[in-house]
Amino acid sequence: MASSSTETAPAGADTEQHPGRWTAFAVLLSAVFMNMLDVTIVNVALPSIQQGLNASNSAIEWIVAGYVLMFALALLPFGRLGDLVGKKNMFIVGVGCFTLGSALCGLSHTTPLLIFARLFQGFSAAMMTPQVLALATVMFSPHERARAFSYFGMMAGIATVSGPIIGGFLVEHSLFGLGWRAIFLINLPIGLFAVIAGAKLVPSTPRRSDTRNDYAGILLIAVAMFLLIFPLVEGRTFDWPLWCFAMMAAALPVLTAFVFWERRQNARNRPQLLSFGLMKTRNFMVGGSMALFFFSTIPGFFLCLAIFLQVGFGFAPLKSGLTTIPFSVGVFAASLISGRLGHHFLKVRVILGIVLLGVGMFWLRLYVLSIGDAVSRWALFMPLIISGLGLGVSIASIFQLVLAGVPQEEAGSASGALQAVQQLGGAFGIAIISGIFFARLGEMMQSGAASHAAYVGAFALSLIYNLAAYAVVIVLTLLLSSDRRPAQPEATKENAPHIA
């Protein structure tokens, strides 16, 4: 584990003081790969998990949404806590806990235990993720950071593309008789390597004893998110009783209390979970709403697609994973091209990406509605690759466009807050899209519809949410200002944890 002695390396140290910086960065990227692989690998295994544990539909939703929700809620607090205890220490503890969480997932024999392990995994991912790019800003001089960050994006892309293939292979071939458990246990050797190598190779950073967390703000936002997401996931199970709507209504006053608390903290010059200055910035609030809708579409889509293919039409896990590869390839290719455009034509790129996503999803829905008793992988190829290209074109441009109207001094906080919004949007989307899917599936099954027809109707209906969300995103994009040059925060110790 990391040394407990006081860390003394200066935050602005020149790269000459870190001769092994590229080797250390490779260790950091191994943790990035493990985290991204876990995000993409789980969807392929969900039907096998549901069958193996006899899990309910709502439990399957929690296995995915619980991870994303915990990651979102803990992301900003652990970014700041990394300043307090040292980024290296926080990274190593986070990787260790993530590895432990992976072991718990692989050894889970009941659904509640697996859900708990996934919550712990998401919590642990929030410990390590903000530290990776923060440490990169310390290890590399400004002229080397672009190259380092490009490797970060490349590693995320490789994990995204390989995740469905690796997951499908592990589940289908049931290595060592582990079945779906192998998708979690594969993290153990990677995590152990990252902990041991990180302790020896990753440079230390100074601790900041003046850093504090806004614990009341964390509690308020966590309560508000629970009040919103719990009834969305569980309401269908209980046939939407009154308490579900009461919980969702109660989220509004809690969110209001959060805003007032942050304003109070700002007036007293105390730590804020979300800078009150950002709440008063029109571009950020409109952009945050846009990001929430945009990122709510994809996680829930892939959850339903995996169940549609494997449970509805009998695809093997590997075949299901290979079927989704065109989407990942499209994202990867478009991201590389989009990155070369820098800050040019941001609005155009976002709108073009959203249009491509909408066209791909609409094309996919038309094909799904035409399905009888068999699904053609090749018929899914073009809709998925067009959708992937759309996501790759728009995803980076959204962050740049939103930050364009954010004051320079708030840029670090804004970029961290946007990443948290991205994860919260994913949690909402999983609850809403899978809720639509399972509700429609149950209705059609009870009405006596054939199995294939029921899955077709459920999946086609769930895609309407994506199309509606993309329309909202286009409208909000047109309201954003892109006149100012995107805020580029300096890589200082004050904002480095939020650059990720």
Disulfide bonds with the S-S distance in Angstrom:
none
